[in-house]
Amino acid sequence: MNLYERWLLPRLLDLAMRNKEATRYRSELLPAARGKVLEVGAGSGLNLPFYDRRVERLYALDPSEALLKMARAKAHAVSFPIEFLAGSGEDIPLPDGAVDTTVVTWALCTIPDPGKALREIRRVLKPGGTLLFAEHGLAPDAGVRVWQHRLNPAWRRVAGGCNLNRDTEQLIRASGFDVVKLDKGYAKAPRPLGYMYVGHARPLALQ
């Protein structure tokens, strides 16, 4: 990991994700979290103010120690206990059926193997639990898709591995979830960066 990834990138991500659109999505999505909650890609803790009293405990998972350090500085402002976990969504350090809710916001775009991470998320969810997600990804418009594919290699290098062209809905469904609520559309952002998938999903029963 070079100096940019270790020191500068975490601060740029924290700054970029404070924008009004991201805040709006958080405020609409996160109050649905309840019980024991796992947040995959917790980052610098920008979601913390939007959880309400129904959260009993939060597991905040992120591979970046620098971002988790920022999140720890925000932890005093919430009423529930938080356990910070340094690690990847592809290998979640929790037992099967450990949580009632999982949250992933602007993280599936970056995880190297999002399908594996989603299967891990499904594993740690209790039967009847909920996955809450807000992710950007592949747009429906052919012209926008062309630019997403064209920009993606350079964007990944400067944005910490973020991908512009992942089909979030298909990834979630293919990983054993039923998407029970889904809003799709462009955020107030450049179109190649701003097509959003926001919703709730439930793990399908194992066959």
Secondary structure as the mmCIF struct_conf table of DSSP 4:
data_model
#
loop_
_struct_conf.conf_type_id
_struct_conf.id
_struct_conf.beg_label_comp_id
_struct_conf.beg_label_asym_id
_struct_conf.beg_label_seq_id
_struct_conf.end_label_comp_id
_struct_conf.end_label_asym_id
_struct_conf.end_label_seq_id
HELX_RH_AL_P HELX_RH_AL_P1 LEU A 3 LEU A 3
HELX_RH_PI_P HELX_RH_PI_P1 TYR A 4 LEU A 8
HELX_RH_AL_P HELX_RH_AL_P2 LEU A 9 ALA A 16
TURN_TY1_P TURN_TY1_P1 MET A 17 ARG A 18
BEND BEND1 ASN A 19 ASN A 19
HELX_RH_AL_P HELX_RH_AL_P3 LYS A 20 LEU A 29
HELX_RH_3T_P HELX_RH_3T_P1 LEU A 30 ALA A 32
STRN STRN1 GLY A 35 VAL A 40
TURN_TY1_P TURN_TY1_P2 GLY A 41 GLY A 41
TURN_TY1_P TURN_TY1_P3 GLY A 43 SER A 44
BEND BEND2 GLY A 45 GLY A 45
TURN_TY1_P TURN_TY1_P4 LEU A 46 ASN A 47
HELX_RH_3T_P HELX_RH_3T_P2 LEU A 48 PHE A 50
TURN_TY1_P TURN_TY1_P5 ARG A 53 ARG A 54
STRN STRN2 VAL A 55 ASP A 62
BEND BEND3 PRO A 63 PRO A 63
HELX_RH_AL_P HELX_RH_AL_P4 GLU A 65 LYS A 74
HELX_RH_3T_P HELX_RH_3T_P3 ALA A 75 ALA A 77
BEND BEND4 SER A 79 PHE A 80
STRN STRN3 ILE A 82 ALA A 86
BEND BEND5 GLY A 87 GLY A 87
TURN_TY1_P TURN_TY1_P6 GLY A 89 GLU A 90
BEND BEND6 ASP A 91 ASP A 91
BEND BEND7 LEU A 94 LEU A 94
TURN_TY1_P TURN_TY1_P7 ASP A 96 GLY A 97
STRN STRN4 VAL A 99 THR A 105
BEND BEND8 TRP A 106 TRP A 106
TURN_TY1_P TURN_TY1_P8 LEU A 108 THR A 110
BEND BEND9 PRO A 112 PRO A 112
HELX_RH_AL_P HELX_RH_AL_P5 PRO A 114 VAL A 124
STRN STRN5 LEU A 125 HIS A 136
BEND BEND10 PRO A 140 ASP A 141
HELX_RH_AL_P HELX_RH_AL_P6 ALA A 142 VAL A 158
TURN_TY1_P TURN_TY1_P9 ALA A 159 GLY A 161
BEND BEND11 LEU A 164 LEU A 164
HELX_RH_AL_P HELX_RH_AL_P7 THR A 168 ALA A 174
TURN_TY1_P TURN_TY1_P10 SER A 175 GLY A 176
STRN STRN6 PHE A 177 TYR A 186
BEND BEND12 LYS A 188 ALA A 189
HELX_RH_3T_P HELX_RH_3T_P4 ARG A 191 LEU A 193
STRN STRN7 TYR A 195 PRO A 203
HELX_LH_PP_P HELX_LH_PP_P1 LEU A 204 LEU A 206
#
